[in-house]
């Protein structure tokens, strides 16, 4: 605690014009009374006071470091300064000397605090501005292609690229995440092209990752997929990525790679994320046992990449992976195109390469989570929604959320190539359980608020999204209570603590915010653009309700295009405000 307080005081007194001096000179000795020596406050209250000071100091530090990083970016330099970080870490290390703090954990806190500033600079450089939402409450009449499942689409990009036969994936509405994988695969020598709302792959005589620097972007799955692809060759490759991957802990994967004939080295000292170097021997075992605690995305990526291994691979999973929704979805999808692949219980056997896909054209199943944000629009505005695409199979948990949506009165009909929704009877009170499908909590919460009456939601409070839900409610001044794992809504509202725009914690919360604007017109989001990398068309759809298809024209070569003036709606429903 003394070390933290000392660091807090040192950083708190630094003025912006003193920054360069502060990072080059050690702090003068300062005596800080030990808080634990004398205090009449309860422990929790004392900690709360310390945490308040700590957060205040952290904000000041973030502001100062972000200013320095932004200055470097304006000069076309990297946002990080290794020499500066080294000097700042020296302050942390000297201040904590003799305080019995775990060095590795302290170093991680140091890097995470730096990343707060770097992430802000990257976000601000995108030109992000708050959005204030005023949706038009007219009955919707929507007929569009449904968004496709990103994980399954990435898997099919990979299978098509490595296959000995051509493949067309359509419809394909490009997004940043997909393009990052396509570019990385093409850099390795594969042949993927996209135009006219479709992606095509062509067989290649050879490919290599040796001595490549591959940008994995923002997707952990793509990083794992490219990493596992390298295992089948003798190669040395470097992986870089966005801030999200820079703070991602790769050590569990680092520990298992030697069993796969590879070695991963983290490039930046004391960091646990990208960039990393990977050296592979090409010598793979016949089988491998996956221990508990390993990323499910890595396991799925290994299974997909194993289709390129000359001898295949046998994977034995720990019992803890038995009920993984992600693994079941991905493996069942693989089996549709690779019937030789065996999956029984916890044993997964991938046949030897090369693979030959028996299809020439694939339509990726619908992403049910994204699609439901459109399918439930009749709940908020009446009307009808028709989405083109195939509803996914082999997802038992999906029926749970469909039953919940039905309880809200939304009637969804699933056909062979189309999903239709309309509004039925609206309930007056609901008691629902989302613990089996809690990834849908943002959607369910938005619908519960739309009831404008009492609603109780049973959920797993140990998960982070339960806390995020409470943060959202408090930000918008919505009355609620949380008792024994049940979130009670429909209580008297409370006064909003801040008028600042709400910062969405993730893309699905952004989608939920759009739905909530029907109930609370005028809500503002500070980072509404965080959905665009995964679903570039969403805001174009939303701002052109009730009939967005009348304003959406697919651009040439599937590249984003500006709307012609004559196609703009007469009334804008998204107001953009300045910071």
matplotlib code that plots the C-alpha trace (Angstrom):
import matplotlib.pyplot as plt

x = [0.0, 2.9, 4.3, 0.9, 0.4, 3.9, 3.4, 0.0, 1.5, 4.5, 2.2, -0.5, 1.9, 3.3, 2.1, 1.9, 4.9, 6.9, 6.3, 9.7, 11.5, 9.4, 10.2, 14.0, 14.6, 13.9, 11.3, 12.5, 12.0, 8.5, 7.3, 3.8, 2.2, 1.0, -2.8, -3.1, -1.3, -4.1, -7.7, -11.0, -12.8, -14.2, -11.9, -14.2, -14.6, -10.9, -10.2, -12.9, -11.2, -7.9, -9.5, -11.1, -7.6, -6.1, -8.7, -8.3, -4.6, -5.0, -7.2, -4.7, -1.9, -4.0, -4.6, -1.0, 0.4, -2.3, -1.3, 2.3, 1.2, -1.0, 1.9, 4.0, 1.2, 0.8, 4.5, 3.8, 5.6, 4.4, 2.2, 4.5, 7.9, 10.1, 12.6, 9.8, 8.2, 11.5, 12.0, 8.5, 8.8, 12.0, 9.8, 7.4, 10.2, 12.0, 8.9, 7.8, 11.2, 11.0, 7.2, 6.9, 4.7, 4.7, 6.9, 5.1, 1.7, 3.0, 4.5, 1.2, -0.6, 2.0, 1.4, -2.4, -2.4, -0.3, -2.7, -5.6, -3.8, -2.8, -6.4, -7.8, -5.4, -6.3, -10.0, -9.8, -7.8, -10.8, -12.8, -15.3, -18.1, -21.0, -24.4, -27.7, -30.5, -34.1, -35.6, -38.8, -41.6, -43.3, -44.1, -41.1, -41.1, -37.6, -36.4, -32.6, -29.9, -29.3, -25.8, -23.7, -21.8, -18.3, -16.5, -18.0, -17.3, -13.6, -13.4, -14.8, -12.3, -9.6, -11.0, -11.5, -8.0, -6.3, -8.6, -7.5, -10.8, -12.3, -14.9, -17.4, -18.7, -21.8, -23.5, -20.5, -20.8, -17.2, -16.2, -12.9, -12.6, -13.0, -10.7, -7.9, -8.0, -8.2, -5.2, -3.2, -3.9, -3.1, 0.2, 1.1, 0.5, -3.2, -5.7, -8.8, -10.8, -14.0, -16.3, -20.0, -21.0, -19.1, -15.6, -13.9, -10.9, -8.6, -6.2, -2.5, 0.6, 2.3, 2.3, 4.6, 4.6, 8.4, 9.9, 6.4, 5.0, 1.3, -1.2, -3.9, -6.1, -8.5, -9.7, -8.2, -9.6, -7.8, -4.5, -5.0, -6.0, -2.9, -0.7, -2.0, -1.6, 2.2, 2.5, 2.5, 5.7, 9.2, 8.9, 9.6, 6.9, 6.0, 2.4, 1.2, -2.3, -4.5, -4.5, -7.0, -4.4, -1.6, -3.2, -4.4, -2.6, -1.0, 0.9, -1.5, -1.0, 2.8, 2.9, 1.2, 3.0, 6.1, 3.9, 3.1, 6.7, 6.7, 8.0, 6.4, 8.4, 6.8, 8.6, 8.1, 9.6, 7.2, 4.2, 1.9, 0.4, 1.3, 3.6, 5.0, 7.5, 6.7, 9.2, 7.9, 9.6, 6.8, 7.1, 3.6, 2.5, -0.1, -2.3, -2.5, -4.4, -5.8, -5.6, -8.3, -8.1, -7.0, -9.0, -11.8, -11.1, -7.6, -8.9, -11.3, -8.6, -6.3, -9.0, -9.5, -5.8, -5.2, -7.0, -3.7, -1.5, -0.2, -0.9, -4.0, -4.3, -6.1, -7.3, -8.5, -10.3, -10.6, -14.0, -14.5, -14.9, -17.8, -20.5, -18.7, -21.2, -18.4, -16.7, -20.0, -21.0, -17.7, -17.1, -20.6, -20.1, -16.8, -18.5, -20.9, -18.0, -15.6, -17.6, -14.4, -13.9, -14.8, -16.2, -17.3, -17.6, -14.2, -12.3, -11.8, -10.0, -9.1, -8.2, -4.9, -4.6, -5.3, -9.0, -11.4, -14.5, -17.5, -19.2, -18.4, -20.6, -21.4, -23.9, -22.7, -25.4, -27.0, -25.5, -28.5, -27.3, -26.9, -30.0, -32.2, -31.5, -33.4, -36.0, -37.2, -37.8, -41.6, -41.6, -40.5, -42.2, -44.6, -44.4, -42.7, -39.0, -37.9, -34.2, -32.8, -30.5, -30.3, -31.0, -28.2, -28.6, -27.2, -27.4, -29.6, -29.1, -30.5, -34.0, -33.7, -33.4, -36.1, -38.4, -37.6, -38.2, -41.5, -42.5, -42.0, -44.6, -42.4, -43.4, -40.5, -41.0, -37.9, -38.1, -35.5, -34.0, -35.9, -36.6, -39.7, -40.8, -43.9, -45.5, -48.1, -49.5, -47.5, -47.2, -47.7, -45.2, -42.4, -40.1, -37.4, -34.1, -31.2, -28.5, -28.3, -27.9, -26.5, -24.6, -28.0, -28.3, -27.9, -30.8, -33.0, -32.3, -33.3, -36.6, -37.3, -36.9, -39.3, -42.0, -42.2, -43.5, -42.1, -39.8, -37.5, -34.4, -32.6, -28.9, -25.4, -24.1, -20.6, -20.2, -19.0, -22.1, -24.2, -22.2, -22.2, -26.0, -26.1, -23.7, -26.0, -29.1, -27.3, -26.0, -29.5, -31.1, -33.3, -34.6, -33.6, -32.6, -30.4, -31.4, -30.3, -29.2, -32.4, -32.4, -35.7, -36.8, -39.7, -38.8, -39.0, -36.2, -33.3, -31.5, -28.8, -25.4, -23.9, -24.9, -21.9, -22.6, -22.8, -19.7, -20.8, -18.6, -18.9, -20.6, -23.6, -24.2, -24.1, -26.8, -28.8, -28.4, -29.9, -33.0, -33.2, -33.4, -37.0, -37.8, -35.5, -35.3, -32.3, -29.8, -26.2, -23.4, -19.8, -18.5, -21.3, -18.8, -17.5, -20.1, -18.9, -15.9, -18.2, -21.4, -20.7, -24.3, -26.0, -26.2, -27.2, -30.1, -31.0, -31.0, -33.2, -36.0, -38.8, -37.8, -34.0, -33.9, -35.2, -32.0, -29.4, -27.7, -24.8, -21.6, -19.3, -16.7, -18.3, -16.5, -18.3, -19.8, -21.4, -25.1, -26.2, -27.9, -31.2, -31.2, -31.0, -34.1, -36.1, -35.7, -32.6, -33.0, -29.4, -28.2, -24.4, -23.1, -19.6, -17.5]
y = [0.0, 2.4, 1.8, 2.6, 5.7, 6.9, 6.3, 8.1, 11.2, 11.2, 11.0, 13.4, 16.3, 16.0, 18.9, 18.5, 20.8, 18.8, 15.4, 15.1, 16.0, 13.7, 10.6, 11.4, 12.2, 9.9, 11.3, 13.0, 11.0, 11.6, 10.4, 8.9, 7.9, 4.3, 4.4, 1.2, 2.5, 4.7, 4.7, 4.8, 4.0, 0.6, -1.3, -1.1, 2.6, 3.1, 1.1, 3.0, 6.3, 4.9, 3.5, 6.9, 8.6, 5.8, 6.2, 10.0, 9.6, 6.9, 9.3, 12.1, 9.7, 8.4, 12.0, 12.9, 9.8, 9.9, 13.5, 12.3, 9.4, 11.6, 14.0, 11.1, 9.9, 13.4, 13.1, 9.7, 7.9, 5.0, 5.7, 3.9, 5.1, 2.2, 4.6, 6.5, 3.3, 2.1, 5.3, 5.2, 1.5, 2.5, 4.8, 2.0, -0.4, 2.0, 3.1, -0.5, -1.7, -3.5, -3.5, -7.3, -6.7, -9.5, -8.1, -9.8, -8.6, -5.1, -5.1, -6.2, -3.3, -0.9, -2.1, -2.1, 1.5, 2.4, 0.7, 2.9, 5.8, 4.0, 2.7, 6.2, 7.6, 4.8, 5.4, 9.2, 8.8, 7.1, 10.3, 8.8, 11.2, 10.7, 9.6, 10.8, 8.5, 9.5, 6.5, 6.9, 4.8, 3.7, 0.1, -1.5, -3.3, -4.8, -7.3, -7.8, -10.4, -11.5, -11.0, -14.1, -15.9, -14.4, -17.4, -19.8, -17.5, -17.2, -21.0, -21.3, -18.7, -20.8, -24.1, -22.6, -21.1, -24.3, -26.6, -28.1, -27.0, -23.5, -22.2, -19.3, -17.9, -15.8, -13.6, -11.8, -8.3, -7.4, -6.0, -5.1, -8.4, -10.5, -8.4, -8.7, -12.5, -12.4, -10.0, -12.2, -15.4, -13.7, -12.5, -16.2, -17.0, -18.0, -16.6, -15.1, -12.3, -10.5, -8.6, -8.4, -9.5, -12.7, -14.1, -16.6, -18.9, -20.5, -23.4, -22.4, -24.6, -23.6, -21.2, -20.1, -18.1, -18.2, -14.8, -13.1, -10.4, -11.1, -8.6, -10.6, -7.5, -7.5, -11.1, -13.7, -16.5, -15.2, -15.0, -18.5, -19.7, -18.2, -19.5, -23.0, -22.9, -22.3, -25.5, -27.7, -26.1, -25.3, -21.6, -18.5, -15.9, -12.7, -11.8, -8.3, -7.1, -4.3, -3.1, -5.8, -8.4, -6.5, -6.9, -10.5, -13.0, -15.6, -17.5, -20.5, -21.0, -20.4, -23.3, -25.9, -25.0, -27.1, -30.2, -29.2, -28.8, -25.0, -22.1, -18.7, -15.8, -12.6, -9.7, -6.9, -7.5, -8.0, -8.1, -11.1, -10.2, -9.5, -8.9, -12.4, -14.6, -18.2, -20.8, -24.2, -27.4, -29.0, -32.1, -32.7, -35.4, -37.9, -36.8, -34.1, -33.7, -30.3, -29.2, -27.2, -23.4, -23.1, -20.8, -22.5, -20.3, -21.8, -25.3, -24.6, -22.9, -25.9, -28.3, -26.2, -25.8, -29.5, -30.0, -28.9, -31.3, -34.2, -36.8, -35.1, -34.8, -36.5, -34.1, -35.2, -32.5, -32.1, -32.8, -29.0, -28.4, -30.9, -28.4, -25.5, -23.7, -22.4, -25.8, -27.6, -25.0, -25.0, -28.7, -29.5, -27.0, -28.6, -32.0, -30.8, -30.4, -33.0, -36.1, -37.9, -35.8, -37.7, -36.1, -38.3, -36.9, -35.4, -37.0, -35.2, -36.8, -34.7, -36.7, -36.2, -33.5, -32.7, -32.0, -31.8, -29.8, -31.5, -28.1, -25.2, -22.6, -22.0, -19.8, -19.2, -19.7, -16.6, -15.0, -15.5, -12.9, -10.1, -11.1, -11.0, -7.3, -6.8, -9.6, -8.0, -4.6, -5.3, -5.4, -1.7, -0.4, -3.1, -4.2, -7.2, -8.2, -10.7, -11.8, -13.9, -16.7, -20.1, -20.3, -22.2, -25.8, -27.9, -25.0, -26.3, -23.1, -21.0, -22.4, -21.0, -17.4, -18.0, -19.1, -15.9, -13.7, -15.6, -14.7, -11.0, -11.5, -11.6, -14.4, -15.7, -18.1, -20.0, -21.2, -22.9, -19.7, -16.9, -15.9, -13.7, -11.9, -10.0, -8.9, -10.9, -10.4, -8.1, -9.4, -7.2, -8.9, -11.3, -13.6, -15.0, -16.9, -16.1, -18.1, -20.7, -18.0, -15.0, -13.8, -12.6, -10.4, -7.1, -7.9, -9.3, -6.2, -3.8, -5.7, -5.8, -2.0, -1.8, -3.4, -0.3, -2.5, -5.0, -7.6, -10.0, -11.6, -14.5, -14.5, -15.6, -12.6, -13.9, -13.0, -9.6, -8.9, -8.8, -5.9, -4.3, -4.5, -2.6, 0.0, 0.6, 1.0, 3.4, 5.5, 6.0, 6.5, 3.4, 2.0, -1.6, -4.0, -7.1, -9.7, -13.4, -13.5, -11.9, -8.5, -6.6, -3.9, -1.5, 0.2, 4.0, 5.7, 7.4, 10.7, 10.3, 10.8, 12.2, 13.8, 12.5, 10.1, 6.5, 4.5, 1.0, -1.8, -3.8, -4.2, -6.1, -3.5, -0.9, -2.8, -3.0, 0.8, 1.3, -0.7, 1.1, 4.4, 3.4, 3.5, 6.4, 8.7, 10.9, 8.7, 9.4, 6.8, 7.9, 4.9, 3.8, 3.0, -0.1, -2.2, -1.1, -3.4, -6.5, -5.2, -2.1, -1.9, -1.7, 2.0, 2.5, 0.1, 1.7, 5.3, 4.4, 2.7, 1.8, 0.5, 0.5, -1.6, 1.4, 3.3, 0.6, 0.0, -2.6, -0.6, -1.7, -4.3, -4.5, -1.4, 1.1, 3.9, 7.2, 7.7, 9.9, 13.0, 12.0, 8.8, 10.4, 10.2, 13.3, 13.1, 12.1, 10.0, 10.0, 13.3, 13.8, 16.0, 17.3, 16.3]
z = [0.0, 0.8, -2.7, -4.3, -2.3, -3.0, -6.7, -6.5, -5.0, -7.4, -10.4, -9.0, -8.7, -12.2, -14.4, -18.2, -18.8, -16.3, -18.0, -19.8, -16.6, -14.5, -16.6, -16.6, -13.0, -10.0, -7.5, -4.4, -1.2, 0.2, 3.6, 3.4, 6.7, 6.6, 6.4, 8.3, 11.3, 12.5, 11.3, 12.9, 9.6, 8.7, 6.5, 3.4, 3.8, 4.1, 1.0, -0.8, 0.0, -1.2, -4.4, -5.1, -4.9, -7.0, -9.8, -9.8, -10.2, -12.8, -14.8, -14.6, -15.6, -18.6, -19.7, -19.6, -21.3, -23.9, -24.7, -25.2, -27.3, -29.5, -30.0, -31.3, -33.6, -35.1, -36.1, -37.8, -35.0, -32.9, -30.0, -27.7, -26.6, -25.2, -23.6, -21.9, -20.7, -19.3, -17.3, -16.0, -15.0, -13.1, -11.0, -10.2, -9.4, -7.1, -5.3, -4.6, -3.5, -0.2, -0.1, -1.0, -4.1, -6.7, -9.5, -12.4, -11.2, -10.6, -14.1, -15.6, -13.8, -15.2, -18.8, -18.3, -17.1, -20.1, -22.4, -21.1, -22.7, -25.9, -26.4, -26.0, -28.7, -31.1, -30.4, -30.9, -34.1, -35.7, -35.5, -33.2, -32.1, -29.7, -31.3, -29.9, -31.0, -31.8, -33.7, -35.6, -34.0, -37.2, -38.0, -39.6, -43.0, -43.3, -45.9, -45.8, -45.8, -42.3, -40.8, -41.0, -38.2, -38.1, -36.6, -39.1, -41.9, -40.9, -40.7, -44.2, -45.5, -44.1, -45.5, -48.9, -49.0, -48.1, -50.2, -53.5, -55.2, -55.8, -53.4, -53.4, -50.1, -50.7, -49.7, -48.3, -46.8, -46.0, -42.6, -41.0, -39.1, -42.3, -44.3, -41.7, -42.1, -45.9, -46.0, -43.7, -45.6, -48.9, -47.5, -46.9, -50.6, -50.6, -53.2, -51.7, -53.6, -52.8, -55.1, -55.9, -52.4, -52.6, -51.6, -53.8, -53.1, -55.6, -55.1, -54.8, -55.6, -52.4, -49.5, -46.7, -43.4, -43.0, -42.2, -42.4, -40.2, -40.0, -38.6, -36.7, -36.2, -33.4, -33.4, -30.9, -33.1, -36.2, -34.2, -33.0, -36.5, -38.2, -35.3, -35.7, -39.4, -38.9, -36.9, -40.0, -41.5, -40.4, -40.0, -38.1, -38.1, -36.1, -35.2, -34.4, -33.6, -32.2, -28.6, -27.8, -28.7, -27.1, -23.7, -24.3, -22.2, -24.5, -21.8, -21.6, -25.4, -24.9, -22.4, -24.6, -27.9, -27.1, -27.2, -30.8, -31.8, -31.5, -29.3, -28.7, -27.6, -26.3, -28.0, -25.5, -22.0, -19.2, -21.6, -21.9, -25.3, -28.9, -30.6, -30.5, -32.5, -33.2, -34.3, -35.5, -36.2, -38.3, -36.1, -34.8, -32.4, -33.4, -30.5, -27.8, -24.6, -23.9, -20.3, -18.5, -18.8, -22.4, -24.7, -26.5, -29.5, -29.6, -29.4, -32.3, -34.3, -33.8, -35.0, -38.1, -38.8, -38.3, -41.6, -43.2, -41.2, -43.3, -40.6, -39.1, -35.4, -32.5, -29.8, -26.4, -24.5, -20.7, -19.3, -18.7, -22.4, -22.7, -22.9, -24.7, -27.0, -29.2, -29.7, -30.5, -33.0, -34.7, -34.8, -36.0, -38.8, -39.7, -39.9, -42.5, -45.0, -43.5, -42.7, -41.9, -38.9, -35.7, -32.6, -29.7, -26.2, -25.5, -28.4, -31.7, -34.6, -37.7, -40.8, -42.7, -45.3, -48.1, -47.7, -50.6, -50.1, -51.9, -52.5, -54.7, -53.1, -49.4, -47.6, -44.0, -41.4, -39.9, -36.8, -34.4, -31.9, -34.3, -36.3, -33.2, -32.8, -36.0, -35.5, -32.2, -33.8, -34.0, -30.2, -30.2, -33.3, -34.6, -38.3, -39.9, -40.4, -43.0, -43.1, -45.8, -44.7, -43.1, -39.3, -37.6, -36.5, -33.6, -31.1, -28.2, -26.1, -29.0, -28.3, -24.8, -26.0, -28.7, -25.9, -24.0, -27.0, -27.5, -23.9, -24.8, -27.5, -30.6, -33.0, -35.1, -38.0, -39.3, -42.9, -45.1, -46.3, -44.5, -40.9, -40.3, -37.2, -36.1, -32.8, -31.0, -27.5, -25.3, -21.6, -18.6, -16.4, -16.9, -14.8, -17.1, -16.7, -18.9, -17.1, -19.9, -22.6, -20.8, -23.9, -24.9, -21.8, -23.6, -25.9, -23.2, -21.0, -23.8, -24.3, -20.6, -20.4, -23.4, -21.4, -19.2, -16.4, -13.8, -15.1, -13.2, -14.8, -13.2, -14.2, -13.1, -11.1, -11.1, -14.8, -15.9, -18.0, -14.9, -13.6, -17.0, -17.0, -13.7, -15.0, -17.9, -15.7, -13.4, -16.3, -17.7, -14.3, -14.4, -11.1, -10.3, -7.6, -7.5, -5.0, -4.8, -8.4, -9.7, -11.4, -10.8, -13.2, -13.3, -10.0, -9.6, -11.5, -9.9, -10.8, -13.4, -11.9, -15.1, -18.4, -20.2, -23.2, -22.3, -23.3, -24.5, -23.1, -26.3, -29.7, -28.4, -25.7, -28.5, -30.3, -27.1, -26.7, -30.1, -29.0, -25.7, -27.6, -28.5, -24.8, -23.9, -26.9, -27.0, -25.3, -26.4, -27.0, -26.9, -28.9, -31.2, -33.9, -32.0, -33.9, -37.3, -37.6, -37.2, -38.7, -41.0, -42.2, -38.8, -38.4, -42.0, -41.3, -38.1, -39.3, -42.3, -40.4, -41.0, -44.5, -44.6, -47.8, -49.8, -48.9, -48.9, -52.3, -52.3, -53.2, -56.0, -55.1, -51.7, -50.5, -48.2, -50.2, -49.3, -49.7, -52.7, -51.6, -53.2, -51.2, -47.8, -45.7, -45.2, -41.5, -39.7, -36.6, -35.4, -34.1, -33.9, -31.2, -30.6, -27.7]

ax = plt.figure().add_subplot(projection="3d")
ax.plot(x, y, z, "-o")
ax.set_aspect("equal")
plt.show()
